[in-house]
Amino acid sequence: MWWSVFNGAGVGAGLIIAIGAQNAFVLGQGLKREHQWWVAGLCALCDWLLIVAGVLGLGALLQQSPMLMSIARWGGVAFLLWQAVKALGRMRSGGQLTASTALKASLGKVLMATLAVTLLNPQVYLDTLVMLGAIGAQQSSPAGFIAGASLASMVWFFGLVACAGWLAPRLTSPRAWQVIEAFIAAILLAVAWQLGSGAWL
């Protein structure tokens, strides 16, 4: 079970930490101290629900069909490699994250904006329902995988808003993001190798 927890945390972190609109939004709320804990909690809750749906729903469906499992497996490898290449590309270009500070609204409007930036992004469904669902279905303990992936999500979002003040001046440096992107690429490449080699079967 603990190996499944570790796998879930590693895969979840590699996919969730990838720089994108959701993380920029969460960071922006943390920097503004505007309902940031509610935002982090809602993002983590959405991830948990989608991960559970993927592993116990889509994952169970895939397990019933060796052909679908094979398609999901190699599709997952291709997707992870693609994400790793993108991370390496951002690392070489020295890109950086700019937190949005445009939103000044009530709790209700902030939560609606959080749902929009989370659920209207097609990437979230690829990451949770498809990728984590397919990988989680191949674990010896799917529940352990869910726990690990959900923990990675919760730690990331709550850690992001907690450390927003400390992160702000450092995230303006392209060098800092080059290190982050290199770390993300390394995780994704390792996950792709393990999934492709059958290490999780």
Secondary structure, 3 states (H helix, E strand, C coil): CHHHHHHHHHHHHHHHCCCCHHHHHHHHHHHHCCCHHHHHHHHHHHHHHHHHHHHHHHHHHHHCCHHHHHHHHHHHHHHHHHHHHHHHHHHHHCCCCCCCCCCCCCHHHHHHHHHHHHHCCHHHHHHHHHHHHHHHHCCCCHHHHHHHHHHHHHHHHHHHHHCHHHHCCCCCCHHHHHHHHHHHHHHHHHHHHHHHHCCCC
